[in-house]
Amino acid sequence: MNNLFKIPARSPHSLTSLTELESRLRSLIGLEFKLTGKSRTDGSNNRKLIAKTLEDYPFPEPAFDDAYEIVPPKKKGIPKIVREFIDTYIVTSGKSYNLQVWNRIPASQTLLIKYESGESLKCNDVRFVMTKVDIETQKISCVIIATPGYIVAKFGAFGKPTIKHQLLISSKSRQKIYDSEDKIMFFQDSKKLSYLIRHDFEPPKSNMVEEAKSNEILAIDLIKKMVAEKLIGFKLAADSTKNRGQSLERKVLELLGYDPSNSDLLYGAYPDIPNQLLEVKVQDAQTVDLGKFSPEKEESINAELNITTFDIRYLIALTNPNTEIIEGIILSPGEKLGEVFSYVSDQSYKCQRSIPMDIFEKYRGLVVVNPD
């Protein structure tokens, strides 16, 4: 993407109008768009396509270096195409589209860019460009340009921010795991949990979503032998990060002796497999999304057994992004992760709003702005 897009417009009034954006993006309709099934890759390709399309037209005049200030620390919440104050989204299939906005409250008056002139660009000034791609034809069928205010008025308020914790696994650490004899980085259970576990396998007596019980929790070294060692070389379903995670969860449940047919609706809370105090993650990049809970900070998870985030066992499958094959495993209690890896210091969060897919079908073949 052209680096000029990273410089803000000279003034909020310099931004290309919504009606002009509508006209400029009409050439996207019917254009071929090959979906990879990887949300980050497809999202990046969509953003580059929109930026490239806008390059065919005059840019808004850029702001001088000393004429503006980026307000949020580390530029968090600033839209990706800063010059036009645009964030881009790709829409594919399903009954609804889950619009996720990172690190800002979308329809708020919170400052993002402050100008020396006294003018400003706020969260509610960001323009959303949502590109609908048909899975069957692999072509763009609709583009909706929307403002945060319109989305709230039309579909309802965004949900409260969901805090996202992240763990950073360096390329050096990842390579060290790949080069090890069994390709597994392993740590024993926490001292507290060591009094509650069993070291011999017995088929599960409870459903995977039931609370863990003393002497029914498999020791982490048994999980290593039964699960981690057998996952090396396993190929995950590759259509999306979410589905790869569910594929891994089902495989782990199967290896632990649970009935995979009972896991059609996976738990979706913390930890993923509460009956075994096991959190399961798939990662093909440097950062691991930890979700609502992070072992960086000790928090109570199971009051009856006095279990905290430090005691929860983490199984992190390191996959090859090109083949989706698991090439390494991290299996560790939460308390040990911070001794080897780094936590991202600033929390990221997202606000979400569900948008019915019907609206993209209603305006098939069109580029529209804040449609009725």
C-alpha positions as CSV (number, residue, x, y, z in Angstrom):
1,M,0.0,0.0,0.0
2,N,1.2,3.5,-0.9
3,N,3.0,5.1,2.1
4,L,1.3,8.4,1.3
5,F,-1.9,6.8,2.7
6,K,-0.3,6.8,6.1
7,I,-0.2,10.6,6.3
8,P,-3.4,12.4,7.4
9,A,-5.2,14.8,5.2
10,R,-4.4,18.5,5.7
11,S,-7.9,19.0,7.3
12,P,-11.0,16.9,8.0
13,H,-12.6,19.0,5.3
14,S,-10.0,17.7,2.8
15,L,-11.3,14.1,2.9
16,T,-12.9,12.8,-0.2
17,S,-16.7,13.0,0.2
18,L,-18.7,9.8,0.8
19,T,-20.6,10.3,-2.5
20,E,-17.3,10.7,-4.4
21,L,-15.9,7.6,-2.7
22,E,-19.0,5.8,-3.9
23,S,-18.2,6.8,-7.4
24,R,-14.5,5.9,-7.2
25,L,-15.1,2.4,-5.9
26,R,-17.7,1.4,-8.5
27,S,-15.0,-0.2,-10.6
28,L,-14.7,-2.9,-7.9
29,I,-18.0,-4.5,-8.7
30,G,-17.6,-7.8,-10.6
31,L,-13.8,-7.8,-10.0
32,E,-12.2,-11.1,-9.3
33,F,-11.1,-11.6,-5.7
34,K,-9.4,-14.9,-4.9
35,L,-10.2,-15.8,-1.3
36,T,-7.4,-17.7,0.6
37,G,-9.6,-18.6,3.6
38,K,-7.2,-16.8,5.9
39,S,-8.9,-13.8,7.4
40,R,-5.8,-11.7,7.8
41,T,-4.5,-12.3,4.3
42,D,-7.9,-11.7,2.7
43,G,-8.3,-8.6,4.8
44,S,-4.9,-7.3,3.8
45,N,-5.5,-8.0,0.1
46,N,-8.9,-6.2,0.3
47,R,-7.3,-3.2,1.9
48,K,-4.5,-3.1,-0.8
49,L,-7.1,-3.4,-3.6
50,I,-9.1,-0.4,-2.2
51,A,-6.0,1.7,-1.7
52,K,-4.8,0.9,-5.3
53,T,-8.3,1.8,-6.7
54,L,-8.1,5.2,-4.8
55,E,-4.7,5.8,-6.2
56,D,-6.2,6.4,-9.6
57,Y,-7.7,9.6,-8.3
58,P,-6.2,12.7,-6.6
59,F,-5.3,12.3,-2.9
60,P,-6.5,14.8,-0.3
61,E,-3.7,17.3,0.4
62,P,-1.3,15.9,3.1
63,A,-0.9,17.5,6.5
64,F,2.5,19.0,7.4
65,D,4.5,17.1,9.9
66,D,4.2,19.7,12.7
67,A,0.5,20.4,11.9
68,Y,-1.1,17.4,13.6
69,E,-0.8,15.0,16.5
70,I,-1.7,11.3,16.6
71,V,-3.5,11.1,19.9
72,P,-3.7,7.3,20.8
73,P,-0.5,5.7,22.1
74,K,1.3,3.6,19.4
75,K,-1.4,4.8,17.0
76,K,-3.9,2.3,18.3
77,G,-7.3,2.7,16.8
78,I,-6.1,4.8,13.8
79,P,-7.8,3.6,10.6
80,K,-5.4,1.8,8.2
81,I,-5.9,4.2,5.3
82,V,-5.3,7.3,7.3
83,R,-5.3,9.8,4.3
84,E,-9.0,9.0,3.6
85,F,-9.8,8.0,7.2
86,I,-11.0,4.6,6.0
87,D,-11.0,1.1,7.5
88,T,-11.7,-1.8,5.2
89,Y,-13.5,-5.0,5.9
90,I,-14.2,-8.2,3.8
91,V,-17.5,-10.0,3.9
92,T,-18.0,-13.5,2.7
93,S,-20.7,-15.9,3.9
94,G,-23.1,-16.6,6.8
95,K,-26.4,-15.2,8.0
96,S,-24.7,-12.1,9.4
97,Y,-21.4,-10.3,9.3
98,N,-19.6,-9.6,12.6
99,L,-18.1,-6.1,12.2
100,Q,-15.1,-5.9,14.5
101,V,-13.5,-2.5,15.3
102,W,-10.2,-2.6,17.1
103,N,-8.9,-0.2,19.8
104,R,-11.5,2.5,19.6
105,I,-15.2,3.0,20.5
106,P,-16.6,3.4,17.0
107,A,-19.4,5.9,17.4
108,S,-17.7,8.0,20.1
109,Q,-16.3,11.5,20.1
110,T,-12.8,10.3,21.2
111,L,-10.0,12.1,19.5
112,L,-7.8,10.2,17.1
113,I,-6.0,13.0,15.2
114,K,-5.7,16.6,16.6
115,Y,-4.7,19.4,14.3
116,E,-2.9,22.6,15.3
117,S,-5.7,24.5,13.7
118,G,-8.1,23.2,16.4
119,E,-9.8,20.8,14.0
120,S,-9.8,17.1,14.8
121,L,-10.7,13.6,13.5
122,K,-12.6,11.4,16.0
123,C,-13.7,7.8,16.2
124,N,-17.1,8.6,14.7
125,D,-15.4,10.2,11.6
126,V,-13.9,6.9,10.4
127,R,-15.5,5.6,7.2
128,F,-16.1,1.8,6.9
129,V,-15.7,0.2,3.5
130,M,-17.2,-3.3,3.5
131,T,-16.5,-5.4,0.5
132,K,-18.8,-8.4,-0.2
133,V,-17.1,-11.3,-2.0
134,D,-19.2,-14.2,-3.3
135,I,-17.5,-17.5,-2.3
136,E,-18.9,-19.3,-5.4
137,T,-17.8,-16.8,-8.0
138,Q,-14.8,-15.3,-6.2
139,K,-16.0,-11.9,-7.4
140,I,-16.9,-8.7,-5.6
141,S,-20.7,-8.4,-5.6
142,C,-21.3,-5.3,-3.3
143,V,-19.5,-2.5,-1.5
144,I,-21.1,-0.7,1.4
145,I,-19.6,2.5,2.7
146,A,-20.9,3.3,6.1
147,T,-20.3,5.7,9.0
148,P,-20.3,4.6,12.7
149,G,-23.4,6.7,13.4
150,Y,-25.3,5.1,10.5
151,I,-24.4,1.6,11.8
152,V,-25.6,2.3,15.3
153,A,-28.8,3.9,14.0
154,K,-29.5,1.1,11.6
155,F,-28.3,-2.0,13.5
156,G,-27.9,-1.0,17.1
157,A,-25.0,0.0,19.4
158,F,-21.7,-1.8,19.2
159,G,-21.0,-4.2,22.0
160,K,-18.8,-3.4,25.0
161,P,-15.1,-3.7,24.3
162,T,-13.7,-7.2,24.5
163,I,-10.2,-7.1,25.9
164,K,-7.7,-9.1,24.0
165,H,-4.4,-10.3,25.7
166,Q,-1.5,-11.4,23.5
167,L,1.7,-13.4,24.0
168,L,4.7,-12.8,21.8
169,I,6.6,-15.8,20.6
170,S,9.8,-14.7,18.8
171,S,11.0,-16.3,15.6
172,K,14.1,-17.4,17.5
173,S,12.0,-19.2,20.2
174,R,9.9,-20.8,17.6
175,Q,12.9,-22.1,15.6
176,K,14.4,-23.5,18.8
177,I,11.3,-25.6,19.3
178,Y,11.4,-26.8,15.7
179,D,15.0,-27.8,16.1
180,S,14.5,-29.7,19.3
181,E,14.4,-33.5,19.3
182,D,10.6,-33.9,19.9
183,K,9.6,-30.4,18.7
184,I,7.8,-29.7,22.0
185,M,8.6,-27.1,24.6
186,F,7.3,-28.6,27.8
187,F,6.9,-27.7,31.5
188,Q,5.5,-29.7,34.4
189,D,2.3,-28.8,36.1
190,S,2.2,-26.1,38.8
191,K,2.9,-27.2,42.3
192,K,-0.7,-26.6,43.4
193,L,-2.1,-28.7,40.6
194,S,0.3,-31.5,41.2
195,Y,-1.8,-32.6,44.2
196,L,-4.9,-32.9,42.1
197,I,-3.8,-34.8,39.1
198,R,-3.5,-38.5,38.0
199,H,-0.6,-40.0,36.2
200,D,-2.4,-43.0,34.7
201,F,-5.0,-42.7,31.9
202,E,-8.6,-43.5,32.6
203,P,-11.4,-42.7,30.1
204,P,-13.2,-39.5,31.0
205,K,-16.1,-39.9,33.4
206,S,-17.5,-36.4,32.7
207,N,-18.3,-34.2,29.7
208,M,-15.5,-31.9,28.6
209,V,-17.4,-28.8,29.7
210,E,-17.9,-29.9,33.3
211,E,-15.8,-28.5,36.0
212,A,-12.5,-30.3,36.7
213,K,-12.5,-32.7,39.7
214,S,-9.6,-33.8,41.8
215,N,-8.0,-37.1,40.6
216,E,-9.8,-36.9,37.3
217,I,-7.3,-34.3,35.8
218,L,-4.7,-35.9,33.7
219,A,-1.1,-34.9,34.5
220,I,0.5,-32.6,31.9
221,D,3.2,-35.2,31.1
222,L,0.5,-37.6,30.3
223,I,-1.1,-35.0,28.0
224,K,2.3,-34.6,26.4
225,K,2.5,-38.3,25.6
226,M,-1.2,-38.8,24.6
227,V,-1.8,-35.5,22.7
228,A,1.2,-33.3,22.0
229,E,3.5,-35.9,20.6
230,K,0.7,-37.2,18.3
231,L,-0.1,-33.7,17.0
232,I,3.3,-33.1,15.4
233,G,2.8,-33.4,11.7
234,F,-1.0,-33.2,12.0
235,K,-2.7,-31.0,9.3
236,L,-5.5,-28.7,10.4
237,A,-8.5,-27.5,8.4
238,A,-7.3,-24.4,6.6
239,D,-10.4,-22.3,5.8
240,S,-10.1,-19.8,8.7
241,T,-8.2,-19.2,12.0
242,K,-11.4,-19.9,14.0
243,N,-12.1,-23.2,12.2
244,R,-8.4,-24.3,12.5
245,G,-8.8,-23.7,16.3
246,Q,-12.0,-25.8,16.4
247,S,-10.3,-28.5,14.3
248,L,-7.5,-28.6,16.8
249,E,-9.9,-28.7,19.8
250,R,-11.7,-31.7,18.4
251,K,-8.5,-33.5,17.7
252,V,-7.3,-32.9,21.2
253,L,-10.6,-34.1,22.7
254,E,-10.4,-37.2,20.6
255,L,-6.9,-38.0,21.8
256,L,-7.9,-37.4,25.4
257,G,-10.7,-40.0,25.0
258,Y,-13.7,-37.7,24.8
259,D,-16.4,-38.4,22.2
260,P,-15.8,-35.9,19.4
261,S,-19.5,-36.2,18.3
262,N,-20.5,-34.4,21.6
263,S,-18.3,-31.4,20.7
264,D,-20.3,-29.9,17.7
265,L,-20.8,-26.8,19.8
266,L,-17.4,-26.3,21.4
267,Y,-17.3,-24.7,24.8
268,G,-16.1,-21.3,23.6
269,A,-15.1,-20.0,27.1
270,Y,-12.0,-20.3,29.3
271,P,-10.4,-22.7,29.4
272,D,-11.4,-24.5,26.2
273,I,-11.5,-27.9,27.9
274,P,-12.5,-27.1,31.5
275,N,-12.7,-30.7,32.6
276,Q,-8.9,-30.9,32.0
277,L,-8.1,-27.3,32.7
278,L,-6.7,-27.1,29.2
279,E,-6.6,-24.1,26.9
280,V,-5.9,-24.9,23.2
281,K,-4.4,-22.4,20.7
282,V,-3.3,-22.4,17.1
283,Q,-0.7,-19.9,16.0
284,D,1.2,-19.4,12.7
285,A,2.5,-15.9,13.6
286,Q,4.5,-14.3,16.4
287,T,1.6,-13.3,18.5
288,V,-0.8,-15.6,20.3
289,D,-4.3,-14.2,21.0
290,L,-5.0,-15.2,24.6
291,G,-8.5,-13.8,24.8
292,K,-10.2,-12.5,28.0
293,F,-7.8,-14.2,30.5
294,S,-4.1,-13.9,30.6
295,P,-1.6,-15.9,32.8
296,E,0.4,-12.7,33.0
297,K,-1.9,-11.8,35.9
298,E,-3.2,-14.4,38.4
299,E,-7.0,-14.6,38.4
300,S,-9.3,-17.2,40.0
301,I,-10.8,-19.7,37.5
302,N,-12.1,-22.5,39.7
303,A,-12.8,-21.4,43.3
304,E,-13.6,-24.9,44.6
305,L,-10.1,-26.3,43.6
306,N,-8.4,-22.9,44.1
307,I,-7.3,-23.0,40.4
308,T,-6.0,-19.8,38.8
309,T,-4.7,-18.7,35.4
310,F,-1.3,-19.7,36.6
311,D,-2.4,-23.4,36.9
312,I,-4.3,-23.6,33.6
313,R,-2.4,-25.7,31.0
314,Y,-1.7,-24.1,27.6
315,L,-1.3,-26.2,24.5
316,I,-0.2,-23.9,21.7
317,A,0.2,-25.6,18.3
318,L,2.7,-23.8,16.1
319,T,1.6,-24.3,12.5
320,N,3.3,-23.7,9.1
321,P,1.2,-20.9,7.5
322,N,1.6,-22.4,4.1
323,T,0.8,-26.0,4.8
324,E,-1.3,-25.8,8.1
325,I,0.8,-28.6,9.4
326,I,1.7,-28.5,13.1
327,E,5.5,-28.3,13.3
328,G,5.9,-27.6,17.0
329,I,4.0,-27.6,20.3
330,I,4.2,-25.5,23.5
331,L,2.7,-27.3,26.5
332,S,3.0,-25.4,29.7
333,P,1.1,-24.2,32.8
334,G,0.3,-20.5,32.6
335,E,2.8,-19.5,35.3
336,K,5.7,-20.6,33.0
337,L,4.8,-18.8,29.8
338,G,6.0,-15.4,31.0
339,E,9.4,-16.9,31.9
340,V,10.1,-17.8,28.3
341,F,7.9,-15.5,26.2
342,S,6.9,-11.9,26.3
343,Y,3.4,-10.4,26.9
344,V,2.3,-7.5,24.8
345,S,2.3,-4.6,27.3
346,D,-0.7,-2.7,26.0
347,Q,-4.0,-4.5,25.8
348,S,-5.9,-4.5,22.6
349,Y,-9.7,-4.6,22.5
350,K,-12.4,-4.8,20.0
351,C,-16.0,-3.6,19.7
352,Q,-18.4,-5.7,17.6
353,R,-21.7,-5.2,15.8
354,S,-23.6,-7.9,13.9
355,I,-24.9,-6.8,10.5
356,P,-27.5,-9.0,8.7
357,M,-26.1,-10.4,5.5
358,D,-29.4,-9.5,3.8
359,I,-28.3,-6.0,3.3
360,F,-25.4,-7.1,1.1
361,E,-27.7,-9.2,-1.0
362,K,-30.2,-6.3,-1.3
363,Y,-27.6,-4.1,-2.8
364,R,-25.9,-6.7,-5.0
365,G,-24.1,-5.2,-7.9
366,L,-23.9,-1.8,-6.3
367,V,-21.7,0.5,-4.3
368,V,-23.8,2.4,-1.7
369,V,-23.3,4.8,1.1
370,N,-25.3,4.4,4.4
371,P,-28.2,2.6,2.5
372,D,-31.7,2.7,3.9
